[in-house]
Amino acid sequence: MATDKYTSLLLEVEDTFDLSGIGLVVAPLLELPDDFRPQKLSVLLQTLDGAEKELIAQLTMPHFRYTSGESGFRLQIGFPGYSKDEVPVGSKILISTEAAKLFERRPNPSNTQ
C-alpha cells in the first residue's frame, strides 16, 4: 500500500494561497532544514474526509520581510497545478521516513566542546 511509506507528519494545512506565477502554496511556512536546497518531494495528502492522494510538492525558500521588520528565508511548500479545493485547509501532509531526515536538525559543530 502506497500510504505505508508515508510515516512522518510534515504539516497540517492552516491556509492556502494561489499565487500568480507560482501556483498553490500552503501555510504554515517552516524553518529551513540544514543544508536545504529547493527540490520536489513526493508527499501524501490526507484530507479531512479521509481521502488520500500522492502529490509532488515543490519545496522552495523565498525571502520574507515581516511587518515587525524581521526578515529571513523560510521553507515554502507549493503544489503547482493544484487548486485550493484539491489541497483543502485542515489536510495533513505526510512524508516518508527517508524524506523526514531532510528536516532533522544537525548539531552545530561550533557549539560542541
Secondary structure, DSSP 8 states (H G I E B T S, - for coil): -GGGGEEEEEEE--EEEEETTTEEEEEEEE---TT---EEEEEEEE-TTS-EEEEEEEEE--EEE-TTS-EEE-EEEEETT--TTTS-TT-EEEEEHHHHGGG-----GGG--
